[in-house]
Amino acid sequence: MLAKVISCAIVGLEGAIVEVEADISPGLPTFTIVGLPDTAVQEARERVRAAIRNSGCTFPMKRIIVNLAPADLKKAGPAYDLPIAVGILLSSEQVAADVSQTLLLGELSLDGSLRHTNGVLPMVALARERGFTTIIVPEADAREASLIEGVKIIPISSLSQLISYLRGEIPVPEYRPDASEELPTPPSSTVDLAYIKGQEHVKRALEVATAGGHNIVMTGPPGSGKTLLARSIPSILPPMTNDEALEVTKIYSVSGLLPADTPLIRQRPFRSPHYTISSAGLVGGGHWPRPGEISLSHRGVLFLDELPEFGHSLLETLRQPLEDKVITISRAQGSVSFPANFMLVGAMNPCPCGYYGDPFRQCTCPPSLVARYQRRISGPLIDRVDIFVEVPHIDYEKLADDRLGEKSEKAQARVLKARAIQSERFHQTRLTCNAEMTPTEVREFCQVEDSAQSLLKMAMKQLYLSARAFHRVLKLGRTIADLDNSPIIKAHHLAEAIQYRPRSQV
């Protein structure tokens, strides 16, 4: 007898419907899975066999063929265990039920219990789009699946419970989130700007960067506070919207990094990979591509400490996602695209020893080594960074001062006002902040007052700005004007934007 059960595969960050066809016929006892399965799916044979026996049913000692259609789509992971088991039970007539409008997901343990499955959120989202009315998921994933509204989520703890439910022996209520049980609030940042001594001009640069979503690179000697300043950025970033939170949660769900107690990620990601990271770890990849640090920092911050220590090829891979806000990975099986709309924050020393240009300690690096070290950051990558700011040595008087600086709450309030202005400006577009503007939007929204035109012309000549850098100066000026609640970019807004450009090759 032939039985069909519906499941789902993950391709990149999106789901794809998979039909699980199970056929049992007389012959020598065999169990074959076809349809381009990977090793994890092939191993489902032993998990399904043991789970069916340990759930009080009989595993058919006949010729069993399971087909995962479409056959040209790569099937990876253990999420097909439950639909394969149900398909065999339906085909062997041990269970009789209509599951044509039901999507099943779940990994089986040998005792028949259901384990957590990665990528539930995008799979349930696809099921709703395709018109499926009921989704059967492991009990551990019910809360995550319930983030998608408009479908009936049935939480199942074991195969035996599902068998009884399909036979009509027991009811399993639809999962409904407890209204009194609020999602955990994101933890407050452990680094507040008030506790960072001095560096007021750097704090201002960070405020401008977060207000417009601009990329920033900090340069200074060791111990000047670059890393601490970078880690304070989450405390002044605006909260994520519901749509942004779902985007980020989908990425972490597919990657298997979604915490068990956090079905919805509400805090903007802050990723800080070490410079020894591989290309696949940063960009994403593998035999079947998975998101890398670039995508895991989507809608958040990608912090690269010791920026020149990252390999040249690694830094060059940032150029395309910084411009397009998406990263495409091609393999022999096909291409997948991951979102990569992140804020790049870099920190670097001015030379290998770290004290080039420092007034307190003498640099021990020869000039040729300093130049070679600074040239590790290519010109095209520099063009894609909006703000370059120096972080100088901190004096004893500032470190010993017991007075606290301005708290992050006040800076965040100004950032929120600037973001509200940008949200109103871009309400008819897909843009969310000034840094995402294309030349078309720059021409429309970045109006400069007449007295600032000569300043912009002088900066173009003296700093040898490229067309991309020219547009980035205007976008940065637009953000500074938004912080000042000004409808037009004035001369002092433009002057501040220009001072954030590097004076020489960094």
Secondary structure, 3 states (H helix, E strand, C coil): CEEEEEEEEEECCEEEEEEEEEEEECCCCEEEEECCECHHHHCHHHHHHHHHHCCCCCCCCCEEEEEEECCCCCECCCCCHHHHHHHHHHHCCCCCCCCCCEEECCEECCCCEEECCCCHHHHHHHHHHCCCCEEEEEHHHHHHHCCCCCCEEEEECEHHHHHHHHCCCCCCCCCCCCCCCCCCCCCCCCCCHHHCCCCHHHHHHHHHHHHHCCCEEEECCCCCCHHHHHHCHHHCCCCCCHHHHHHHHHHHHHHCCCCCCCCCCCCCCEECCCCCCCHHHHHEECCCCEECHHHHCCCCEEEEECHHHCCHHHHHCCHHHHHHCEEEEEECCEEEEEECCCEEEEEECCCCCCCCCCCCCCCCCCHHHHHHHHCCCCHHHHHCCCEEEECCCCCHHHHHCCCCCCCHHHHHHHHHHHHHHHHHHCCCCCCCCHHHCCHHHHHHHCCECHHHHHHHHHHHHHHCCCHHHHHHHHHHHHHHHHHCCCCCECHHHHHHHHHCCCCCCC
